[in-house]
Amino acid sequence: MALPLLHRRITLGWLGGLAASPFGLAQTPKMPFRMAVSDNYAPFYLVENGRARGIVIDILSEVIGKQMGIPIEFEAYPWARAQFMVEKSGYDALCTIANPNRLTYTVASDESVLINNFHLFVHKDNRLLPDLRKVSAIDGLAALNPKAISYLGSGWSANNLAGIELNLVGNFETVMRMLLARRADIMIDGESNVKNWLASHKDDLGRSNSEDIVMSAPYLCCDPF
C-alpha cells in the first residue's frame, strides 16, 4: 500500500516556489512546514519522551528539512484528530493513504514516501481461520460474516470493509490487544507495523504471545482508494 504525502493545496505553490528559487531561499523568511502525524503507529510514527519520531519523520526531515532547506515540524495526535488538524486547523500535510475524503482537502504527491503492504491478520485459534485462508479478495470476506476491527480515523477500513461488521477503537495499540484477546475476528493492516508491534511487545503479552497472530498472504487490496 503506497503512502504519499498529502498536502494542503495552498502549500503546493509555496513549497514549489521556495524550493525552486535560490534567491527566494536566501531572502524569504522560512515558515515551518507543519505536519500532523499519528501518535501510535510504530515504526512509522511514535512518541518518545514527548517527541514525535519514526521512519516517516526521518525521511521527510531529510528531504524537506535538509535537502530542501525548509524547516519542518511534526506534531503527534490520535489519528482521527491528526487528520482534522490538516483539514480544519491549518496544518500543512499528512503522510498516509490517499482516499476520496482526504483528497477533498489535500493534494497527493506524485511519489510515495514509502510502501506498507496490507495483509489480513487473524488469531491462530479463530474458528474462521481455515475459511479465511481461502479468501483471495475483499469481496469474499462478507460471506464469512467476520467481526473486523480497526482504529479511529482509518480511512482504508471505512472505505473497503463495507458490508462487514467493523469496530473502530481508539488506536492501533488497542486494536492489537483486542485481536490477541479474540475480541474480533480479523484486522487488515500493514505488515511492517503489525510485526513491529508484536516484536516490541513480546515480553508483555501475558498469556498470549507474538505467534498467536497469523498473517495471510498479500491481501488483494491494491487500489489505495
Number of C-alpha atoms within 10 A of each C-alpha: 18 19 20 20 24 23 25 22 16 11 15 15 11 11 14 11 12 20 17 11 11 11 10 13 16 10 10 10 10 14 10 13 18 18 25 24 31 28 23 21 22 22 16 22 20 20 17 10 6 8 11 20 22 17 15 20 20 13 14 18 19 14 13 16 17 12 11 16 15 20 14 18 16 21 17 20 19 19 22 17 16 22 22 15 20 23 19 9 10 12 22 22 26 27 24 24 21 23 15 12 11 20 14 11 14 23 19 23 15 9 10 15 16 17 13 15 16 24 21 21 24 26 22 16 13 16 11 16 17 11 11 20 14 11 17 15 10 15 14 13 18 14 9 12 13 17 15 21 25 27 21 18 20 18 20 18 20 13 13 15 16 12 11 17 13 19 14 17 16 15 20 26 15 16 21 21 14 16 21 22 14 15 14 22 22 23 23 21 22 17 17 16 20 23 16 14 17 19 13 12 13 13 11 11 13 8 7 14 15 17 13 16 20 17 21 19 13 13 18 14 17 11 10 15 13
